């Protein structure tokens, strides 16, 4: 039976392999993963209607070229949301629904999004490589 260090090493190697494979994920796989969160196409429409492009640079969204807030390019590879929350779909949904509760006084306005709307916007953002 292998020792504890050997087992830990195998888990570490497996984790690195999965991490490196995720970095090679193609656009189809990203869209499929995002679709499990919500509807990316609806999310793009919501982003446009909510005026997110008045503060953020967002690939694929018309007139979203402003840098008041951080650019949202490469969103699926980001580590943190607002420099505080781990970048997970659940945390992104929470952030979109209540940014002032997460980080009081930050520049992100409360847009009054429903959970479904936040899921769709999150789905779109997670398609951005």
C-alpha positions in Angstrom: 0.0 0.0 0.0 1.5 3.4 -1.0 2.5 5.8 1.8 0.5 9.0 2.6 3.0 11.2 0.7 2.7 9.0 -2.4 -1.1 9.3 -2.3 -0.9 13.1 -1.7 1.5 13.3 -4.6 -1.0 11.5 -6.9 -3.8 13.8 -5.9 -1.6 16.9 -6.5 -0.6 15.5 -9.9 -4.3 14.8 -10.8 -5.2 18.4 -9.7 -2.5 19.9 -11.8 -3.6 17.9 -14.8 -7.2 19.0 -14.4 -6.1 22.6 -14.0 -3.9 22.5 -17.1 -6.7 20.9 -19.1 -9.1 23.7 -18.0 -6.7 26.2 -19.3 -6.9 24.5 -22.8 -10.7 24.6 -22.7 -12.1 25.5 -26.1 -14.9 27.9 -26.7 -17.5 25.2 -27.1 -16.6 23.7 -23.7 -16.7 27.2 -22.0 -20.1 27.8 -23.5 -21.4 24.4 -22.4 -20.1 25.0 -18.9 -21.6 28.5 -18.8 -24.9 27.2 -20.0 -25.1 25.1 -16.8 -25.2 28.4 -14.9 -27.7 30.3 -17.0 -28.3 31.5 -20.5 -25.3 33.4 -21.9 -27.3 34.9 -24.8 -29.9 36.3 -22.4 -27.0 37.5 -20.2 -25.5 39.5 -23.0 -28.8 41.2 -23.6 -29.2 41.9 -19.9 -25.7 43.4 -19.8 -26.5 45.6 -22.7 -29.9 46.7 -21.3 -28.5 47.3 -17.8 -25.8 49.6 -19.2 -22.9 47.6 -17.8 -20.9 48.9 -20.7 -21.1 52.5 -19.3 -18.5 51.4 -16.7 -16.9 48.2 -18.0 -15.1 47.0 -21.1 -16.9 43.8 -22.0 -16.1 41.7 -25.1 -19.0 41.0 -27.4 -21.2 43.9 -26.0 -21.7 47.0 -28.2 -20.4 50.2 -26.8 -18.9 48.5 -23.7 -15.4 50.1 -24.0 -15.3 52.2 -20.8 -12.8 51.8 -18.0 -14.6 53.3 -15.0 -14.8 49.8 -13.5 -12.4 46.9 -14.3 -12.4 45.4 -17.8 -14.3 42.1 -17.8 -12.1 40.5 -20.5 -10.8 37.0 -19.7 -13.4 36.7 -16.9 -13.3 33.0 -16.8 -9.6 33.1 -15.8 -9.9 35.7 -13.1 -9.2 34.7 -9.5 -11.2 37.3 -7.6 -14.3 39.4 -7.8 -13.9 42.9 -6.4 -10.5 41.8 -5.0 -12.3 40.0 -2.2 -14.4 37.0 -3.3 -13.1 33.9 -5.1 -14.2 34.0 -8.7 -16.9 31.3 -8.6 -20.3 31.4 -10.3 -22.1 31.4 -6.9 -20.0 34.4 -5.7 -20.5 36.2 -9.0 -24.3 35.8 -8.7 -24.2 37.1 -5.1 -22.0 40.1 -6.2 -24.3 41.0 -9.1 -27.4 40.9 -6.9 -26.0 42.8 -3.9 -22.6 44.5 -4.5 -23.1 47.0 -1.7 -23.8 44.3 0.8 -20.6 42.5 -0.2 -18.4 45.6 -0.3 -20.2 48.6 1.2 -19.4 51.9 -0.6 -17.9 50.4 -3.7 -18.6 51.9 -7.1 -20.8 49.0 -8.4 -24.4 50.0 -8.3 -27.2 47.8 -7.1 -29.0 47.0 -10.4 -32.0 45.3 -8.8 -31.2 42.0 -10.6 -33.2 38.9 -9.9 -31.3 35.6 -9.2 -32.2 34.4 -12.7 -30.9 37.6 -14.3 -27.7 37.4 -12.3 -27.3 33.7 -13.3 -27.7 34.7 -17.0 -25.2 37.5 -16.7 -22.8 35.3 -14.9 -23.2 32.6 -17.6 -22.2 35.2 -20.2 -19.1 36.4 -18.3 -17.9 32.8 -17.9 -17.8 32.5 -21.7 -15.1 35.2 -21.8 -11.7 33.5 -22.0 
